[in-house]
């Protein structure tokens, strides 16, 4: 039974391909119809008369010439002009204004000696440093430009990281002799 189904399928496919081949041959060898000369016209393509005397010249129109379209907008369901916008409301002044933020400290609250560089990872243009600080005794991976306890991590090299606060820079060294062990 399975062979019969396969044979019928392949036979149908072969008959279909043969029919397409015959149709292609008929279309390829058929004479071309000359539809341009059926009614006594010329065989050249039609060209419109665009001379100034034909009245088909193009001239730009001013927006004021479209007054009817502006009064009845085409893309409005009611075709009525849009309602004028209401005047803007006055600004709302909050009653409970939070106090201004505290001034930026001029002296760091954490000294540079309290930071410890525990690791450096450099992959292409991305540089990270594992830095322990008073706020994170276990250490945290930081990208260049990150802020740590008020200090900014400005540069990471293979064995050093530079932090800055208010123009004062401090260099943290990897494998520093005075680094205490990490908290557990």
N, C-alpha and C positions, 0 to 999 in steps of 0.2 A: 504494500500500500504506500509506503514511504517513497519508493522509487517512482510510482505513478504520479504522486503529487509533485515530486521534483521534476519529472519529465514534462508535466503539463506546465509548470512554472517556467521552465527554460524554453519550452516551445512558444509560450505566449510572449516572452521577452524577445525571442528571435523574430516572431511575426511583427511585433511592434517596431523593432529596429528596422526591419525591411520596409515597413510602411513609411517610416520617417525618411528613409533613403529615397523611396520613389517620390514622395512629396517634394523633397528637396530637389530632385532632378527635374520634376515638372516645373517648379518655380524658377529654376535656373535657366531652363531652356525656353520659357514662355516669352513671346515677343512683348516688348514694352509698349504700353498704351500711350498714345500721344493725346493727352487730355487737353492741352492748350489749344489745339487746332480743331476741336470738336465743333465749336460754334463759329468758326471762321476767324478766331482771334490769332494773334501773333504768337510765335513760340518763345518770345522773350518774356521775362518776368515783369509784372506790373510795377510801375514806378509812380508814386503820387506826385502831383504838380505842386511844388512848394514855392513857386515864384511869388513875389509880393502881389502881383496882380490876381492871383488865385484866391486871396483872402485867407489863406492858411498860415499866415506868418505868426511867429511866436513873439509875444511881448509880455514882459513881466507886469503883474498887476499889483497895485497897492493893496494893503490889508483893508483899507476902508471900502474897497469895492466888494468885500465879502460881508457886508453889514447883515444881510439876511441870515447867513450861516452863523454869524456871531450871536445874533439875537435868539436863534433856535439851534442850540448845539446838536450836532449829528449824533454824538455818542451818549446822549442823555435819554433815559426812557421817556420822560415827559416832554422833552424838547423845550423845556423852560430854561432860562438862564439860571446859573447857580445863585444861591442865596449869598448875600454879602457876608463876609466873616465878621463875627462880633469883635469889638475892640479888645485888645489884650487886657487881662485882669491885672490889677496892681500886684507887685511882688508881695509875697507873704513873708512877714517878719515873724520868726519863731519867738514864742514867749520865753521859753526856757533855753537860752543859749548856753551851750557848754562853755566852760572856761577855756581860754586860749591854751594851746599846748605849751608845756614847759620849755624854756629856752634850751637851745642846744648846748650841752656842756662844753666848756673850753678845755677841761682837763678830763682824761679818761677815768672812768670809775674802776676799771680793771687795768692793772699794770701789764706791760708787754711781757714781763718775766713770768706771768701766770699762765701764758699760752705755751703749749708743747706740741711740736710737730712729730707725729707718730708714723706717718706714711705719705707717699706721693704716688700718684698715678697719672701718667701722661700717655694719651692715646690720640695721635694726630694733633689737632688744634685744641682738644679738650684737655684741661689740666685740673686735677683735683688734689686736695691735700686733706689728710686725716689729722684734725687739730683737736686737742683737748683744751678746754677752757674752764673757768670757774663755773659757768652755767651748764657745762656738759663734761663731766669728769670722765665718761667713757670715750669721748671723742666722737666727732661727726665728720663725714666727708663734705668738704666745701669746695665750690667752684671759684675760680678767679672772679673778683668783684663782689663776693659775698660779704655781708656784715656780720661780725662776731663780737658780741658784747661791746658794741660801739666802735670797734676797730674794723677797718676794711682790708680784705685780703687782696692786695694789689698785684702780686707776682708769685708764680710758682715755678721753681726750677727743679732739677733732678734731686738735689739734696737740701734745698732751702725753700722757705716761703717767707714773703715779706708782707708785713701788716703795717697799716698806716692809720694815724689819728691826728687830725688837724695839722698836717704837714710833717709830723714826726713819724719817721719810719723805724721799724725794728725788724731784724732778720731772725727767723726761727730756723734752727738747724736740725736736720734729721740725725738721729743717734747722738743727741746732745748728752754730755757727760753728767750734767746736773739734773736731767729729767727724772722725776720720781716715777715709780711704776704706776700703771693705770689703776683706778679704783675698781674694786670687785663688788 
